[in-house]
Every structure is written in C-alpha cells, then in structure tokens.
Amino acid sequence: MRRIFLLIFLPLTLQAAELVDRIVAMVGNEIITLSDIQRHPGPGEKALEELIRERLLAQEMERLAVRASDDELADGIRQVLARNRMDLPELKRELAAKGISFDAYKDQLRGEIRKMKFLGQVVLPRIQVTEEEILQKLGPKATEEERLRVRQEIAESRL
C-alpha cells in the first residue's frame, strides 16, 4: 500500500519542484550561489571573481586569526569623524538616513580594519618595490617619510 502511495504522489511532487537557486562556485567549504552574484554590484563574471576573492580573504584572515580590537574600532570611528568633520550623533543620523544601523556600520568598519591589518601584515610585505621605482617617482632628494609613502602606494597599486 505504501509503495502505491509513493508511486502516485512522487511524480506530482517532482512536477511542483521549482529551481530556487543554484550553486555557482565552491570556495573552501563555502558556496557562492546565483543569487549571491545577482545581489553583488557589477557584471556577473566580475561579481563572481570579487565574491571568490572576498571569501578567500575572509577564510585566510580567519585561519590566521586576524582580529580588529575594540580599541582599533574606536580609533577607526574617531578617524572617520575627524575626516568628515562631524561628531558621533551626526554620524548616526547620516547612517540612519541611509538605512544603516550603527551596529551594522561598526561591523563593516571592523571588517575593513581586519582586511587592512591582513594586507599590511601578510600581503604588502611580499610585494617587491625597487629603489629604482621609488627614485622614478620622487627623485634622489626625497625624505625617508616620502620614500615609505611612495613604497606603500606602489605596493598597494599592485594588489
């Protein structure tokens, strides 16, 4: 009796099945779906590349335990306030006007700080910048501070 029930109703359930989403890529043990790509700004192929890059970066930061402390987050908020010449209540109003909660903003900023720390600690030291490249940009009479700034700019342009 049970077999008859399955044979009768199984085809009906298969006909009602609908494709909701599909897996486009696997990055480690995480998946990227078609809807992830559709929500990401930019053309599909570029969006997929960016999502893969983001997932790889997040996995590597997690593996290396790169964290952004509460002090680093507070410092980041102070820098944003100073750069935009505003105080904390103004920032919160601006975020609310854009539909972003302050907690979501802090999470986003913490993620950016983690990414900057990872790039500074792991990626940028591996990028070679020659003295010749620095001299081409600055000339022979550059200060050490200028040389460091240009070295970092060149390295960041190669990311």
Secondary structure, DSSP 4 states (H G I P E B T S, - for coil): -HHHHHHHHHHHHHHH------EEEEETTEEEEHHHHHHSSS-HHHHHHHHHHHHHHHHHHHHTT----HHHHHHHHHHHHHHTT--HHHHHHHHHHTT--HHHHHHHHHHHHHHHHHIIIIIGGGS---HHHHHHHH-TT--HHHHHHHHHHHHHHT-
